[in-house]
């Protein structure tokens, strides 16, 4: 929102954490993480670098704010309210849906340490507590959680691709691949799901089942 001075000329909107975070998000989505500098962010905001530094003391601070914004969009309501498997599935789907529209944010998520983000730390603490309540050993929790996130990141990046990526070239002489692709296409049609959603659900079910068998406390 713009304020107007006595002469009717617009003044720049107030610079604050929310506005800086929104601009950083947009810049990362359009140009990528590597192009986000304090100077490029200041240019996007229409302010001087000095004005930006007055509100955010470093690029790391801005990245932490963006990470906190991302965490706020993830659904953790199920942890402590439903089974661990169902809560993880709900969280994973919310994660995927958010990143599908913003795949370039994956680079930021893997670059920002949790120690720099209080809200994100609380999110992970809630998830870890749910693992513990379900009887998982401490040494199993971080590897399992990291494996799930890695799968989600890959699925988000894969979502940008075409849905029939395994369909062979008609004259390539690959009848086995053609037959299996046709069978998969029929399955997609029967379920009424998008191909990427079907694949994600299959992979998520397999991971949750496998991790439970490998590490879970059986509750």
N, C-alpha and C positions, 0 to 999 in steps of 0.2 A: 504494500500500500504506500502511496506517495502522499507526503504532506506538502502544503503550499504556503509559501511565505507571504509577506505583506504585499509584494509586487506581483503576486500571481504566478511566480516562477516555481516550477517543481523542485523540491529538494530531494536528494537521494534518500531512498528508504533507509530506515535505521539499520545499522549493521549489528547483528547479534549472532549467537551460536546457531540458531535455527536457519537463518538466511545463509550463513556461510556453509552450513552442512548441505542445504538444498543445492547450492551452487556447486559444491564439490561433487556431490552425487551426479549431477547433470554433466559436469565436465568429465568425470571418469567414464560415464556411459557413452559419451560422444567421442572422446579422444583416447581413452585408456588411462590406466593408473600412472604410467610413466610420464604422461604429459601434464599431470597435475603437479604444479609448482605453486609456491606462494605468489609468484608474479602472475602466472596464468590465471590463478584463481582471483587475484585482485582485478585483473582486466575483465574477467567475466562479471564480477560484481560492480564494476565501474568505479572502483576506489583506488587509492594509491596503496602500494605494498605496506607503507608505514601505517596506514589506517587499519589494514588487515592484521598486521602484527600487534596492534593495540588490543585486538580481541582474541587472537589466536597466536600463541608465542612461537609456533613451529608447524611445519608440515605434518609431523607426527601427531600433534594435537588434533589437527583437522581430520586426519585419517582415523583417529580414535573416535571422534565424533560421528563420522560416517559409519563406523562399525557399530556404534551404539544404536544408531538409527536402524541399521539392518536388523539387529537383535530384537528391536521393538516390534518388528513385523512378524516374528516367528511365534507360532502357537505352542505355548508351554502349559496351557491350562490343564492338560490331561495328566501331567506328572503329579502324583499324589492323589489323583481323583479317579484314575482308571488303571488297568493293568499296564505294566511297563511296556509290553509289546504294542498295545494300542496307543499309548502316549507317544512312543517313539515314532510310530507310523504317522500319527497326526502332525507331529513336529516336522518330520521329514517331508511330508507333502506340502506343508506351509513354506518350508525352506525352498523346495523345488519351484513352487509357483512364484515365489518372490524373485528367485534368481533367473528363471526363464526369461523374464522381461528385462533383466539387468545382468546378463552373463559376465560382463566385464568387472562386476564387483567381486567375482571369485578371486581375482588377483589381490584385491585389497584384504579380503577375509583371511587369506593365508599369510599375509604380510604383517598383520597387526597382532602383537602379543596380547593375550587375554589380560595380562597384568596391567595393561594400560587402559582397560575398559571396565569400569565398575559394574555397569548394568549387564554387560555380557558375562562377566564373572558370576553375577548372581544367577543368570540363566543357566550357566553350566553347573553351578552349585545345586540348583534345583534338580537338574537331570541326574547328576551324580548321586544325590540323596535318594532318588527314585531307584536307581540301580542298586544301591546299598539295601534299601528296604525290600527289594526283590531277592536279596540273598547273594548278590554277585560279590566276588572277591575284589578288593581294591585294585589289585594289579591287572585285573581284566577290564576295568571300566574305561580308562582312557584309550587303550587300543581299540576297543569296540566302538566307542564314540567317534574316534578319529576315522575308523574304517567306514562308518556310516556317512560321515561328512564327505569323505573322499568320493564315495559313490554318488552322493547328491550333487557334488560339484561336477562330476563327469556327466551325469544325466542332464544337468542344466545346460552345459555346453553342447551336448549331443542334440538337445531339443531344437537347435537352430538348423539342423540338417533336414534333408528331405525324408519323408516317411517310408519310401520304397527303396532305400539305399542298397539293399541286397539283391534287387532285381537285376539279373544278368543281361548283358547285351544279347539280343535275339540270336545272333549268328556266332556266339562265342563257343558253342559246343559244350555247354555246362548243364546237362539235363537234371542232374541231382540238385544243383543250386536252384534251377528254375522250378522244380517240383516242390522243394521246401519253401521257397518264397511264395508260391501259389497257395500252399497249405497255410502259411502264416497269414497271408492276405485274407483267406477264408475265415481264419480264427478272429482276426480283427473285425471283420464284417459281422460275424456272429455275436461278438461281445458288444459291439456298438461303441467300443472305446477307440480313442486315438492311438495310433501305433506306439508313440513315445510313452503314453500313459500306461499302456499294457506292459511294455517292457520294464518301465520303472517299477510297477507293482510286482511283477515277477521277480525282479532283482531284489527289491526290498523284502519281500516275503522270504526269499532264499537267504538273504543276509541275516534277518532277524531269527529265522529258524536255526541257521548254522551257528550264529553267535550264542544262542541259547544252549544249543547242544555242546558247544565248546567250553563255554564259560559260566553259563547261568546257574543260579542256585536251585533251580527246580521249583521255584514258587511262582 
